[in-house]
Amino acid sequence: MAWRYAMMLDPAASDVSPSSFADTFHAVDPTAPSLAVGELSAQRGDGVFESIGVIDGHPQQLEPHLERLAHSAAICDLPEPHLGQWREAVAAASAHCGPGESVIKLILSRGVEQGPSPTAWVTVASAADNSRARAEGVRVVTLDRGIDSGAAARAPWLLLGAKTLSYAVNMAAIREAKRRGADDAVFVTSDGIVLEAPTASVILRIGGTYVTPAPTGAILHGTTQLSAFDWLTAHGHDVEYRDVPVSALRTADAAWLVSSVRLAAPIASVDGAAIAVDAEVTRSLNAYLLTPHD
Amino acid sequence: MAWRYAMMLDPAASDVSPSSFADTFHAVDPTAPSLAVGELSAQRGDGVFESIGVIDGHPQQLEPHLERLAHSAAICDLPEPHLGQWREAVAAASAHCGPGESVIKLILSRGVEQGPSPTAWVTVASAADNSRARAEGVRVVTLDRGIDSGAAARAPWLLLGAKTLSYAVNMAAIREAKRRGADDAVFVTSDGIVLEAPTASVILRIGGTYVTPAPTGAILHGTTQLSAFDWLTAHGHDVEYRDVPVSALRTADAAWLVSSVRLAAPIASVDGAAIAVDAEVTRSLNAYLLTPHD
């Protein structure tokens, strides 16, 4: 990963409609200081974000990403982002991506402590080389997320359906997975229901049907999972959102972690027990995910 | 609250012992950019912090704060902070506090993405006027933290005992409390055990004994709670750490939220039902907490 570009945004009110937002952006050096020490993003992880995969300068699944940014902002009581402004910012950032795989991050923070308004920025970086995870798969461990499967509905202040900047637990889960000799984690509820990976969605194939945990508030609705379901449906496969017990992950015909940058990584083992990797479907799916599309 | 000072630290290895760390600090404008957009504090809430109350330039409970910073860092697999360096940084920052009440924040971030080392900074601000909360008390609502009382022991990757920068849920809980017409929240487990407030510890008086939930991993060990227990013990009161069911909060003889800056705020009501405020103990305790001490 290497930085390619960064820009600060002056967040627009959601009800304005200028002919261009260009004068609300300014480029910054991604390695130089741009944020004040009182930033609530930095002090409290108080904000929301998106990571968009970019193929040859084309941002994938832009609209689902923008919609999810707005959804996360609403859950967090942040001012409604002006999606026209963000769309234009992504277009400007995309021009700095170059060929191959890149990642554009959108960050919307509550702003500086006692400050008048949110802070927002966009970064562009080249993507890490994920070819090995796509080809060989990832070993995962299941980790208890602490919550039961009713928590999201009962306690919306847990912000479980928002992609917030408070990702310390997600990062800790990946470190725990590595300590256990695995590559990644899959969060499960305390009552044994599969949720999501710290930075990816889970898709399983069970009896010929492709299944993903229903995004009913406890997890994010994965943008790459949406792309994968589009492709699977177009190829005649059955897809379904439903609750998945952890036992079903261990006995799945095949399973994947899917995310915007790593794309589809087949799960090679769960808690040390191998599961089958479907190399053919994985290759075809990733070929689709690596083709520019909306 | 108004900014008074800020400084960046170049974190020292824990095993060095120079005669002074002065050349590892530099003052920055708290309102000007000091952090890069790739800061993992800002992107992922990935780091730890402390907020130290300062009275007339004297940082209260400095050593418990430094010890907790180190404890939080260990839970988060951050490099061990050099407490001698942080102690010296706090001393330098204290010189900018002036008379009255101030707050010094210590922040240790994992650093910039793909960066070589942690980022660290210290801010100094005047404290908000908390006299009303201390005198009149705070109305609290109990909010489900989603986890059961066994989660911390079972799932250390939830980082429940660390004071991390991932505080979006804490901030959301305070917003939810305000939506319900209250001032603050008290987190409880899904099985009905009192935890802590989003930014404070809970102390109750039950049958003449001052009780606080045992900091066994699910909550922070409050530095102001430690001070309060010192004072209570010195005045002949019994103090105890133990599990507190939420029913005991509702029927307590008296209860307080205690924290480094607001100090002791008596709880005036729980979920809309008034509880007794002990104005005399509150006044005496706050007089102690407002006296410079170590």
Interface residues (C-beta under 8 A of the other chain):
Chain A: M1 W3 A6 M8 V28 P30 T31 A32 P33 S34 L35 A36 V37 G38 E39 S41 A42 Q43 R44 G45 D46 G47 F49 C76 D77 K105 I107 S109 R110 V112 E113 Q114 W121 T123 L143 D144 R145 G146 I147 D148 A151 R154 A155 P156 W157 L158 L159 L160 A162 T164 L165 S166 Y167 A168 V169 N170 M171 A172 A173 R175 E176 A185 S190
Chain B: M1 W3 A6 M8 V28 P30 T31 A32 P33 S34 L35 A36 V37 G38 E39 S41 A42 Q43 R44 G45 D46 G47 F49 C76 D77 K105 I107 S109 R110 V112 E113 Q114 W121 T123 L143 D144 R145 G146 I147 D148 A151 R154 A155 P156 W157 L158 L159 L160 A162 T164 L165 S166 Y167 A168 V169 N170 M171 A172 A173 R175 E176 A185 S190
